[in-house]
Amino acid sequence: MAALERSPPPGTSSAMRNAFGTVLSALLDPRLIVVASFLPHSLCAKYESVIHEFDPYFNYRVTQFLSKNGIYEFWNWFDDRTWYPPGRVIGGTVYPGLTLTVGTIWWVLNSLNIPLSVETVCVFTAPVFSAFASWATYLLTKGSGAGLTAAALLAMVSLNTRTSCLFLLISSCFVFYCHVFGIGASFSGICYKSLIIIDITAFKSSIILNRPLVTSEEAPIMFHMVTTNIDNPQFVLYYIESLAPTVCMRLQVVLGTLLAALVPVVGFNAVLTSEHFASFLVFIIIHVVALVYYIKGILSPKMFKVAATLVVSIGLVVCLIVVAVLMALVASSPTGGWSGRSLSLLDPTYASKYIPIIASVSEHQPPTWPSYFMDINVLAFLVPAGIVACFSLLSDASSFVVLYIVMSVYFSGVMVRLMLVLAPAACIMSGIARSQAFDVFTASIKYQLGEMSNSKDDPEDKTSTNNETKDDASSAKGEKVAKERPSKKGKKKEREPADKPTVKSKIVKKRALVLPLETSIVALRLLIMLGAFYVIHCVWAAAEAYSAPSIVLTSQSHDGLHVFDDFRESYAWLSHNTDVDDKVASWWDYGYQTTAMANRTVIVDNNTWNNTHIATVGTAMSSPEKAAWEIFNSLDVKYVLVVFGGVIGYSSDDINKFLWMVRIGGGVFPHIKEADYLRDGQYRIDSEATPTILNCLMYRFVETDGKGYDRVRRTEIGKKNFKLTHFEEVFTSHHWMVRIYKLKPQKNRIRGKGKKLKLKTSTGLSSKTAKKNPWM
């Protein structure tokens, strides 16, 4: 590899250039790490040290429990404050990677007498991992020019501020590349499997995304097995060469799968789900071939035939049994053994057809074309140039990067959240393209300036040409004699291959890559301006678009900046004005925040593991008031929290999510039909809305401000000033965004109320005496 290349002699221009590049890399690498770690701090600088999105609040709460009670209590923790009444076993259903990482960092810092809270460590973990992601990108790209450019692009890309998984993903790809191509095979193989285990413990999608890496490593060997005769010595040589640097990998595939199965939430899914069968099949076929060649080498031809017959017969029986078991396993599953998320990646329409709870998440929707420009900006235009540059000098490294970008582009086109997978690949490709373009433009400028300086020396060369013509005649005779008597040097030159490039061919190739001076200067300036525009856009996106937390909202108007802190205001009210054992019902988006910030029991939360429970809440929101009260009362709910953004213009409110409540509820309870809530196929809340939606609980909860106009839907409310009979409004936030309702107690039943009492009996009791009877 790079270490085997011959270094230029000291004192030459190339040696000076390499030394300067090494020093520049050493100076810029720490600076890029600093930039990557401080750019995400725009969130803390603008608002405060606050957790950004909905899901991290669960990790924060779990990390708090881990830091207080220890690891053993964490694995055995049964959380009775979520998913009431069934609850949730945290140790068996959580991906503990991030929790254990943050808990370890907090423990180390406190051991060093650095007293930081768990919340502070959670907030600042993502910036630290962003810095490490830039460093891993530099190592993966290789080469001082392309590596530094790719690291700089990733350090500033806006998506790098949103997650800490990029470091694990890029590091896995880097160590995987080193392992596959034999760069420290044993150590890199161990590191690769370790990163895969950490990846799996931290992120659910890592099980799906990391499996193609293992299959792609075995694919070249499988390809040669199919296209080459097995008895051909060329295949044996290729197989040995391919297997030699990755012998450890074969054992690590088994050990890695077993270690992944030890994670409670993964379990046997690492071997029983259908998305893993392809890599296991390739793995088995390769080792069966290796076993056949091993037996053939130690046995005689006659014994080999007997052994081959025995092995083939036993192998067929074993294969039939395994295939029968797999077919029974796949047939018993309604999805063919595939998980819902895997099918959503293969078929983007699958979730909307069969799993509405997955399709209801905004991050699971396919991205639009403007979102690509928003997230990676000019990198979208540089990626094709990087692919062309990789194919111009095709090698193992370039083909690996091309496969990486192709897979990441496909995954990013399925879900918006998988744009995170595309970001590092786009930065690597763009870094290669920019580095190659800079080399061509600067080399062209240098060559053209050299040609201009040489053209000034032409008059001096004309005087020497006359002397050269005189010497041509005298040297002609010597050349004839030399042709008749070939020297030893001439014989050696004849033995050299004819395709060795000459000086003239090198000059022709060099001139073929040379651009005009004016074109090179203009292109170089445009490339610099493109980079400056990228930096400006990424800084703006990181500071404005991606640093706005979902729990604290802002709005810019002519009279300045407005901050809407209604969520924390409502959670504080729940914490201070309700009993500890009270149950709060809301849509599942707000479950994690309610549990973490209000410390109250919730019916559903963002884990979405129980579709029936979520459908029950959706059915209650979609039903009339009395039916909804009965459902909530059966769940022992005391308060209901809803979000309405029609007053301030907040579009992610419960009215915009209401149709998903109807769809999810209708998937379990057939009496809820989406068509009943649509007018001519349109979702309307004005006077043309259907009676079903005008009488449902959600509409009564959020449309009671009496102001009459919805700023989000830009329409006048169809029905106003509802009078609730089974619920009472107990809290409304400052900007009318969050409302909390309390269930009224059930009225006492009065026997015989409204009926005429026939009290004149043989006893002669009066009606006045009968009304005072407590049993009537």
C-alpha positions in Angstrom: 0.0 0.0 0.0 1.1 3.5 0.7 3.9 2.4 3.0 5.5 0.2 0.2 5.8 3.1 -2.2 9.3 4.5 -2.8 9.9 7.8 -1.1 11.4 10.6 -3.2 15.0 11.5 -2.6 15.6 14.2 0.0 16.1 17.7 -1.3 13.9 17.4 -4.3 10.7 19.4 -4.9 8.5 16.3 -4.5 10.1 15.5 -1.1 9.5 19.1 0.0 6.0 18.9 -1.2 5.4 15.6 0.7 6.9 17.0 3.9 4.7 20.1 3.6 1.6 18.0 3.1 2.5 15.9 6.2 3.0 19.0 8.4 -0.3 20.5 7.0 -2.2 17.4 7.7 -0.8 17.3 11.3 -1.9 20.9 11.8 -5.3 20.8 10.1 -6.5 17.5 11.6 -6.8 18.9 15.2 -8.4 22.1 13.8 -11.0 20.1 12.0 -11.8 18.1 15.1 -12.3 21.4 17.0 -14.6 22.7 14.2 -16.6 19.5 14.2 -17.0 19.6 18.0 -17.9 23.3 18.3 -20.2 23.6 15.4 -23.0 21.6 17.1 -22.7 23.9 20.1 -24.9 26.5 18.4 -27.8 24.8 20.3 -26.3 25.4 23.7 -25.2 28.9 22.8 -28.7 30.0 21.6 -31.0 28.2 24.0 -29.1 26.4 26.9 -27.8 23.0 27.6 -31.0 21.2 26.5 -31.7 17.8 25.0 -32.8 18.3 21.4 -35.4 15.8 20.2 -38.1 13.5 21.6 -36.3 10.1 21.7 -33.1 11.2 23.6 -35.2 12.0 26.6 -35.7 8.3 27.1 -31.9 7.7 26.9 -31.4 10.5 29.4 -33.9 9.0 31.8 -32.4 5.5 31.4 -28.9 6.9 31.9 -30.0 8.6 35.1 -31.3 5.3 36.4 -28.0 3.5 35.4 -25.9 6.1 37.2 -27.9 5.9 40.4 -28.6 2.2 40.6 -25.8 0.4 38.7 -25.6 -2.0 35.8 -27.3 -5.0 37.4 -30.4 -3.0 38.4 -30.4 -1.6 34.9 -30.6 -5.0 33.2 -33.4 -6.1 35.6 -35.4 -2.8 35.6 -39.1 -3.1 35.0 -40.5 0.4 34.3 -44.1 0.8 35.5 -44.3 4.4 34.4 -44.5 3.6 30.8 -47.0 1.7 28.8 -49.5 1.5 31.6 -50.8 -1.0 32.6 -48.5 -3.7 31.0 -45.3 -1.7 31.6 -42.0 -2.3 30.0 -38.9 -4.4 30.8 -36.1 -1.9 30.0 -33.2 -4.3 30.1 -34.7 -6.6 27.6 -36.1 -4.0 25.1 -33.6 -1.2 25.0 -30.5 -0.9 22.8 -28.0 -0.1 25.5 -25.1 1.2 23.5 -25.6 4.9 24.0 -26.7 4.5 27.6 -23.7 2.5 28.6 -21.4 4.9 26.7 -22.7 8.0 28.3 -22.9 6.3 31.7 -19.2 5.3 31.4 -18.2 8.8 30.4 -20.1 10.2 33.4 -18.5 7.7 35.7 -15.0 8.5 34.4 -15.5 12.3 34.7 -16.8 12.0 38.2 -14.0 9.7 39.2 -11.6 12.5 38.0 -13.4 15.0 40.3 -15.2 16.6 37.3 -18.7 17.0 38.7 -21.0 17.1 35.6 -24.6 16.1 35.6 -25.9 13.3 33.4 -27.9 15.8 31.3 -24.7 17.8 30.5 -22.9 14.6 29.5 -25.8 13.6 27.3 -25.9 17.0 25.6 -22.2 17.1 24.8 -21.7 13.5 23.8 -22.9 14.2 20.2 -20.3 17.0 19.5 -17.5 14.8 20.7 -18.5 12.0 18.5 -18.9 14.4 15.6 -15.2 15.4 16.0 -14.2 11.7 16.0 -16.3 11.2 12.9 -14.2 13.8 11.0 -11.0 12.0 12.1 -12.3 8.6 11.0 -13.3 10.1 7.7 -9.7 11.3 7.2 -8.4 7.8 7.9 -10.9 6.1 5.6 -10.4 8.4 2.6 -6.5 8.2 2.8 -4.2 10.6 1.0 -3.5 14.0 2.5 -5.4 16.0 -0.1 -8.6 14.0 -0.4 -8.6 12.9 3.2 -8.3 16.4 4.6 -10.9 17.7 2.2 -13.4 14.9 3.1 -12.7 15.5 6.8 -13.3 19.2 6.4 -16.5 18.7 4.5 -17.9 16.3 7.2 -16.8 18.6 10.0 -19.1 21.3 8.6 -21.9 19.3 7.1 -25.2 20.1 8.9 -26.2 16.5 9.4 -23.1 16.0 11.6 -24.8 18.0 14.3 -27.8 15.7 14.7 -26.3 12.3 15.7 -23.4 10.5 17.3 -23.7 7.4 15.2 -21.6 8.7 12.3 -18.4 8.0 14.1 -19.3 4.4 14.7 -20.5 4.0 11.1 -17.4 5.5 9.5 -15.0 3.8 11.9 -16.7 0.4 11.0 -16.2 1.1 7.3 -12.6 2.1 7.8 -11.6 -0.9 9.9 -13.7 -3.1 7.6 -11.7 -1.9 4.6 -8.4 -2.4 6.4 -9.5 -5.9 7.4 -10.7 -7.0 4.0 -7.7 -5.8 2.1 -5.2 -7.3 4.6 -3.9 -4.2 6.4 -3.3 -5.6 9.9 -5.9 -8.3 9.3 -5.9 -9.8 12.8 -6.1 -6.6 14.8 -8.4 -4.8 12.4 -10.7 -7.9 12.3 -11.0 -7.8 16.1 -11.6 -4.0 16.0 -14.2 -4.4 13.2 -16.2 -6.9 15.2 -16.0 -4.8 18.3 -17.4 -1.8 16.4 -20.1 -3.9 14.9 -21.2 -5.1 18.4 -21.1 -1.5 19.7 -23.1 -0.4 16.6 -25.7 -3.1 17.2 -26.1 -2.3 20.9 -26.6 1.4 20.0 -28.8 1.4 16.9 -31.5 -0.9 15.7 -30.9 -0.3 12.0 -27.2 -1.3 12.4 -28.2 -5.0 12.2 -29.6 -4.4 8.8 -27.0 -1.9 7.5 -23.9 -3.8 8.7 -24.9 -7.2 7.2 -24.2 -6.1 3.6 -20.6 -5.3 4.6 -20.0 -8.9 5.5 -21.6 -10.1 2.4 -19.6 -7.7 0.2 -16.4 -9.1 1.6 -17.3 -12.6 0.6 -18.8 -11.6 -2.7 -15.5 -11.5 -4.7 -14.6 -15.1 -3.7 -18.1 -16.2 -4.5 -17.9 -14.6 -7.9 -14.7 -16.4 -8.8 -16.2 -19.7 -7.6 -19.1 -19.2 -10.1 -17.0 -17.9 -13.0 -14.0 -20.1 -12.6 -13.6 -23.9 -12.8 -13.1 -25.3 -9.3 -10.4 -27.6 -10.6 -8.5 -24.7 -12.2 -5.3 -23.9 -10.2 -6.1 -20.2 -10.8 -9.1 -20.4 -8.6 -7.2 -22.3 -5.9 -4.5 -19.6 -5.9 -7.1 -16.8 -5.8 -9.0 -18.5 -3.0 -5.8 -18.9 -0.9 -4.7 -15.3 -1.5 -8.2 -14.0 -0.6 -8.6 -16.2 2.4 -5.1 -15.7 3.8 -5.4 -12.1 5.1 -9.0 -12.8 6.5 -8.7 -16.1 8.2 -9.5 -14.4 11.5 -12.6 -13.0 9.9 -14.1 -16.4 9.5 -13.9 -17.1 13.2 -15.0 -13.5 14.0 -18.2 -13.9 11.9 -19.3 -16.7 14.2 -18.1 -14.9 17.4 -19.6 -11.6 16.3 -23.0 -13.2 15.6 -22.9 -14.9 19.0 -21.9 -11.7 20.8 -24.7 -9.9 19.0 -27.2 -12.5 20.1 -26.1 -11.9 23.7 -27.6 -8.4 23.5 -31.1 -9.1 25.0 -33.0 -6.9 22.5 -31.4 -8.7 19.6 -31.4 -12.3 20.8 -31.9 -14.9 18.1 -32.9 -12.3 15.6 -29.3 -12.2 14.6 -29.7 -15.7 13.0 -33.4 -16.2 12.5 -34.5 -13.2 10.4 -34.3 -13.6 6.7 -32.1 -10.6 5.9 -29.2 -12.5 7.4 -29.5 -15.7 5.4 -27.7 -14.5 2.3 -24.4 -13.7 4.2 -24.6 -17.0 6.1 -25.2 -18.9 2.8 -22.1 -17.4 1.2 -20.1 -18.0 4.4 -21.1 -21.7 4.4 -20.4 -22.3 0.7 -16.9 -20.8 0.9 -16.0 -23.0 3.8 -17.5 -26.1 2.2 -15.2 -25.5 -0.8 -12.2 -24.9 1.6 -13.0 -28.2 3.3 -13.2 -30.1 0.0 -9.7 -28.8 -1.0 -8.3 -29.7 2.4 -9.6 -33.3 2.1 -8.4 -33.5 -1.5 -4.9 -32.5 -0.4 -4.5 -35.2 2.3 -6.2 -38.1 0.6 -5.4 -40.2 -2.5 -7.6 -39.9 -5.6 -9.4 -43.2 -4.8 -10.0 -42.3 -1.2 -11.1 -38.8 -2.2 -13.8 -40.2 -4.4 -15.1 -42.3 -1.6 -14.9 -39.4 0.9 -16.5 -37.1 -1.7 -19.4 -39.5 -2.1 -19.9 -39.9 1.6 -19.6 -36.1 2.2 -22.0 -35.3 -0.6 -24.6 -37.8 0.6 -24.4 -36.6 4.2 -24.3 -33.0 3.0 -27.4 -33.4 0.9 -29.3 -34.8 3.9 -28.1 -32.0 6.2 -29.0 -29.4 3.6 -32.5 -30.8 3.1 -33.1 -30.8 6.8 -31.8 -27.2 7.1 -33.8 -26.1 4.1 -37.0 -27.7 5.5 -36.5 -26.0 8.8 -35.9 -22.6 7.2 -38.9 -23.1 4.9 -41.1 -23.9 7.9 -39.7 -20.9 9.8 -40.3 -18.6 6.9 -43.8 -20.0 6.2 -44.8 -19.6 9.8 -44.1 -15.8 9.6 -46.6 -13.6 7.9 -43.8 -11.5 6.5 -41.6 -14.4 5.3 -39.2 -14.0 8.2 -38.4 -10.4 7.3 -38.7 -7.7 9.9 -41.0 -4.7 9.2 -38.1 -2.3 9.0 -36.2 -4.5 6.5 -39.3 -4.7 4.3 -39.7 -0.9 4.5 -36.2 -0.5 3.2 -36.8 -2.9 0.3 -40.3 -1.6 -0.4 -40.9 2.0 0.6 -44.6 1.5 0.2 -44.8 -1.5 2.6 -45.1 0.5 5.8 -47.9 2.7 4.5 -49.8 -0.4 3.4 -49.4 -2.7 6.4 -47.7 -0.9 9.3 -49.2 2.6 9.6 -47.4 3.2 12.9 -44.0 3.2 11.1 -45.3 5.3 8.2 -46.7 7.9 10.6 -43.2 8.9 11.7 -42.1 11.9 9.7 -38.5 10.7 9.6 -39.6 7.5 7.9 -41.0 9.4 4.8 -39.0 9.4 1.6 -36.9 12.6 1.2 -37.7 15.2 -1.4 -35.1 16.7 -3.8 -34.9 20.0 -1.9 -34.0 18.1 1.3 -30.8 16.8 -0.4 -29.7 20.3 -1.2 -30.6 21.4 2.3 -28.7 18.6 4.0 -25.6 18.1 1.8 -25.8 21.2 -0.4 -23.2 21.3 -3.1 -22.0 17.8 -2.3 -24.9 16.5 -4.3 -23.2 17.9 -7.4 -19.7 16.8 -6.5 -20.6 13.2 -5.8 -20.9 12.2 -9.5 -17.5 13.8 -10.2 -16.1 11.7 -7.3 -17.5 8.5 -8.8 -15.9 9.3 -12.2 -12.6 10.0 -10.5 -12.8 6.6 -8.7 -13.5 4.8 -12.0 -10.6 6.6 -13.7 -8.2 4.9 -11.4 -10.1 1.7 -10.4 -8.7 -0.2 -7.5 -9.9 -2.1 -4.5 -10.1 1.1 -2.4 -12.0 3.0 -5.1 -14.4 0.2 -5.8 -15.1 -0.1 -2.0 -16.0 3.6 -1.9 -18.2 3.4 -4.9 -20.2 0.5 -3.4 -20.4 2.5 -0.2 -21.9 5.6 -1.9 -24.3 3.4 -4.0 -25.7 1.7 -0.9 -26.0 5.0 1.0 -27.8 6.7 -1.8 -30.3 3.9 -2.0 -31.0 3.9 1.8 -31.2 7.7 1.9 -33.9 7.6 -0.8 -36.1 5.3 1.4 -36.1 7.3 4.6 -35.3 10.9 5.6 -33.4 9.8 8.7 -31.1 7.6 6.6 -29.7 10.8 5.1 -27.3 10.4 8.0 -25.8 7.4 6.2 -25.4 9.4 3.0 -23.5 12.3 4.6 -20.1 10.6 5.2 -20.2 8.9 1.8 -21.0 12.1 0.0 -18.2 13.9 1.9 -15.7 11.2 0.9 -16.7 11.3 -2.7 -16.7 15.1 -2.8 -13.3 15.2 -1.1 -11.9 13.0 -3.8 -13.5 15.1 -6.6 -12.3 18.4 -5.1 -8.8 17.0 -4.5 -8.5 15.7 -8.1 -9.9 19.0 -9.5 -7.4 21.0 -7.5 -4.5 18.8 -8.7 -5.5 19.2 -12.4 -6.1 23.0 -12.2 -2.9 23.8 -10.2 -0.9 21.5 -12.4 -2.3 23.2 -15.5 -1.4 26.6 -14.2 2.1 25.5 -13.2 2.6 23.9 -16.6 1.3 26.9 -18.6 3.5 29.3 -16.6 6.5 27.1 -17.2 5.7 27.1 -21.0 5.5 30.9 -20.9 8.9 31.2 -19.2 10.4 28.7 -21.7 9.1 30.7 -24.7 11.1 33.7 -23.6 14.3 31.7 -23.9 13.6 30.7 -27.6 16.0 33.4 -29.3 18.9 31.9 -27.3 18.1 28.4 -28.5 18.1 29.5 -32.2 21.9 30.2 -32.1 22.5 26.7 -30.8 20.5 25.0 -33.6 23.1 26.0 -36.3 25.8 24.2 -34.4 23.6 21.2 -34.0 23.1 20.9 -37.8 26.9 20.8 -38.4 27.3 18.0 -36.0 24.5 15.9 -37.7 26.6 15.1 -40.8 29.6 14.0 -38.7 27.4 11.9 -36.5 25.7 10.2 -39.4 28.7 8.0 -40.2 29.0 7.0 -36.6 25.4 5.9 -36.5 25.9 3.6 -39.5 28.8 1.9 -37.8 26.8 1.6 -34.6 24.0 -0.1 -36.5 26.3 -2.7 -37.9 27.9 -3.4 -34.6 25.2 -3.5 -31.9 26.5 -3.0 -28.4 25.6 -4.8 -25.2 23.4 -1.9 -24.2 21.5 -2.2 -27.4 20.9 -5.9 -26.8 19.6 -5.1 -23.3 17.2 -2.4 -24.8 15.9 -5.0 -27.2 15.0 -7.3 -24.4 13.0 -4.6 -22.6 9.2 -4.7 -23.2 8.0 -2.7 -26.1 5.2 -1.1 -24.2 7.5 0.7 -21.8 6.5 4.4 -21.9 9.0 6.8 -23.4 9.7 10.3 -22.5 7.6 11.6 -25.4 4.6 9.5 -24.4 4.8 10.9 -20.9 4.9 14.4 -22.3 1.9 13.7 -24.4 -0.1 12.3 -21.5 0.9 15.3 -19.4 -0.2 17.7 -22.1 -3.5 15.8 -22.4 -4.4 16.7 -18.8 -3.3 20.4 -19.2 -6.1 23.0 -19.5 -5.7 26.5 -20.8 -4.3 29.0 -18.2 -7.4 31.2 -18.2 -9.8 28.2 -17.9 -7.7 26.8 -15.0 -7.7 30.1 -13.1 -11.5 30.6 -13.5 -12.3 27.0 -12.6 -10.0 27.2 -9.5 -11.8 30.4 -8.4 -15.2 28.8 -8.9 -14.1 25.8 -6.9 -13.0 28.0 -4.1 -16.3 30.0 -4.2 -18.2 26.7 -4.2 -16.4 25.7 -1.0 -17.1 29.1 0.6 -20.8 28.8 -0.3 -20.9 25.4 1.3 -19.3 26.7 4.5 -21.8 29.5 4.7 -24.8 27.2 4.1 -23.6 24.6 6.6 -23.0 27.2 9.4 -26.4 28.7 8.8 -28.1 25.3 8.7 -26.4 24.1 11.9 -27.1 27.4 13.7 -30.7 27.9 12.6 -32.4 24.8 11.1 -30.8 21.9 13.0 -30.1 23.7 16.3 -33.7 24.5 17.1 -34.8 21.9 19.7 -38.3 20.4 19.4 -39.1 21.2 23.0 -38.4 25.0 22.7 -39.8 26.7 19.6 -38.8 30.1 18.1 -40.4 32.5 15.6 -38.9 35.5 13.9 -41.2 38.5 13.2 -41.0 42.2 12.6 -40.9 42.9 16.3 -38.0 40.5 17.1 -37.5 36.9 18.2 -40.3 35.1 20.0 -39.6 32.0 22.1 -42.4 29.4 22.8 -41.6 27.4 25.8 -45.1 25.8 26.2 -43.9 22.2 26.3 -41.7 22.7 29.4 -44.4 24.9 31.0 -47.0 22.2 30.6 -44.7 19.4 31.9 -43.8 21.6 34.9 -47.5 22.0 35.6 -48.0 18.3 35.5 -45.1 17.8 37.9 -46.3 20.3 40.4 -50.1 20.0 40.3 -50.8 16.3 39.9 -50.3 13.3 42.1 -47.3 11.1 41.5 -49.5 8.1 40.6 -51.7 9.9 38.1 -51.8 8.6 34.6 -51.5 10.9 31.6 -52.7 10.0 28.1 -51.4 11.7 25.0 -50.4 10.7 21.5 -47.2 8.6 21.5 -44.9 11.5 20.3 -44.9 13.1 23.8 -44.6 10.0 25.9 -40.8 10.1 26.5 -40.9 13.8 27.4 -43.8 13.4 29.8 -42.1 10.6 31.6 -38.7 12.2 31.8 -39.7 15.8 32.6 -43.1 15.5 34.4 -42.3 12.1 36.0 -45.8 10.9 35.4 -47.1 7.5 34.2 -48.0 7.5 30.5 -50.1 5.1 28.5 -48.0 5.1 25.3 -44.6 6.5 24.3 -42.1 6.7 21.4 -41.0 3.1 21.7 -44.2 2.0 19.7 -43.7 -1.6 20.6 -47.4 -2.3 21.3 -49.5 -1.4 18.3 -52.8 -2.4 20.0 -52.2 0.0 22.9 -51.4 2.9 20.5 -54.5 2.0 18.5 -56.6 2.2 21.7 -55.4 5.7 22.3 -56.0 6.6 18.6 -59.5 5.2 18.9 -60.3 7.2 22.0 -59.1 10.4 20.2 -61.3 9.6 17.2 -64.4 8.7 19.1 -67.2 10.9 20.5 -66.7 12.4 24.0 -68.6 9.8 26.0 -67.0 6.8 24.2 -63.6 8.4 24.6 -64.2 8.9 28.3 -65.1 5.2 28.8 -61.9 4.1 27.0 -59.7 6.4 29.1 -61.5 5.6 32.3 -60.9 1.9 31.6 -57.2 2.6 31.4 -57.2 4.5 34.7 -56.3 7.8 32.9 -56.8 11.0 34.9 -55.4 13.6 32.5 -55.3 13.9 28.7 -52.6 16.1 27.0 -53.1 17.5 23.5 -51.1 19.9 21.3 -52.8 22.5 19.1 -50.8 24.9 16.9 -53.6 26.8 15.2 -53.1 29.9 17.3 -49.3 30.4 16.8 -48.9 28.5 13.5 -47.2 25.4 14.9 -47.8 22.8 12.1 -46.7 19.6 14.0 -49.8 19.5 16.2 -52.3 16.8 16.9 -54.8 18.0 14.3 -52.2 17.4 11.5 -51.5 13.9 13.1 -55.1 13.1 13.5 -55.6 11.0 10.4 -52.7 8.8 11.5 -54.6 8.3 14.8 -57.6 7.2 12.7 -55.6 4.9 10.5 -53.8 3.2 13.3 -57.0 2.9 15.4 -58.9 1.6 12.4 -56.2 -1.1 11.8 -57.2 -2.7 15.1 -60.8 -1.6 15.7 -62.8 -1.9 12.4 -65.6 0.5 13.5 -63.1 3.4 13.0 -63.1 4.1 9.2 -61.0 6.8 7.6 -63.7 7.6 5.0 -66.0 8.9 7.8 -63.5 11.6 8.6 -63.1 12.8 5.0 -65.3 15.0 2.8 -65.0 14.0 -0.8 -61.6 12.5 0.0 -60.3 15.7 1.6 -59.4 16.2 5.2 -61.2 19.4 6.3 -61.8 21.1 9.7 -63.9 24.0 8.5 -67.7 24.2 8.2 -67.6 21.5 5.5 -66.0 18.9 7.8 -68.0 15.7 8.3 -70.1 15.3 11.5 -67.8 12.5 12.6 -64.8 14.7 12.9 -66.8 17.6 14.3 -68.0 15.4 17.2 -64.8 13.5 17.9 -62.8 14.1 21.1 -59.7 15.5 19.4 -61.6 18.2 17.6 -63.4 19.2 20.8 -60.1 19.4 22.7 -58.1 21.6 20.4 -60.8 23.9 18.8 -62.2 25.5 21.9 -60.3 28.8 21.9 -63.2 30.7 20.4 -61.0 32.8 18.2 -62.3 31.2 15.1 -59.3 31.0 12.8 -56.7 28.3 12.4 -53.3 29.7 11.2 -51.9 26.4 10.3 -54.7 25.1 8.1 -55.6 28.7 7.1 -59.2 28.2 7.5 -62.0 29.2 9.9 -62.9 26.7 12.5 -66.1 24.9 11.6 -67.6 24.5 15.1 -66.6 26.6 18.1 -67.2 26.9 21.8 -67.9 23.3 22.7 -69.3 22.5 26.1 -67.6 19.4 27.5 -69.6 17.1 29.7 -67.1 14.4 30.6 -63.9 16.4 30.6 -62.8 19.7 32.0 -59.9 21.9 30.9 -57.4 22.3 33.8 -54.4 23.9 32.0 -53.7 25.8 28.8 -50.1 27.0 28.1 -49.2 30.6 27.5 -49.5 30.5 23.7 -52.5 28.0 23.6 -50.2 25.3 22.2 -50.5 22.6 25.0 -53.8 21.8 26.7 -54.4 19.4 29.5 -57.9 18.1 30.3 -59.0 16.1 33.4 -61.6 13.3 33.3 -64.6 14.2 35.4 -65.7 11.6 37.9 -68.6 9.4 37.0 -71.9 10.8 38.2 -73.8 8.9 40.9 -76.7 7.0 39.6 -80.1 8.0 41.3 -82.5 5.1 41.2 -85.9 6.0 39.8 -84.8 9.5 38.7 -87.3 11.1 36.3 -90.0 8.6 36.9 -93.3 9.2 38.7 -93.3 7.6 42.1 -96.3 5.6 43.0 -96.1 5.8 46.7 -99.7 5.5 47.7 -99.9 2.0 49.0 -101.8 0.2 51.6 -99.4 1.6 54.3 -100.6 5.1 53.5 -97.2 6.7 53.3 -97.1 10.3 51.8 -95.1 11.4 48.8 -93.0 13.8 51.0 -91.9 10.9 53.2 -91.1 8.8 50.2 -88.7 11.4 48.7 -86.7 11.4 51.9 -86.1 7.7 51.7 -82.4 7.2 50.9 -83.0 3.9 49.2 -85.4 5.2 46.6 
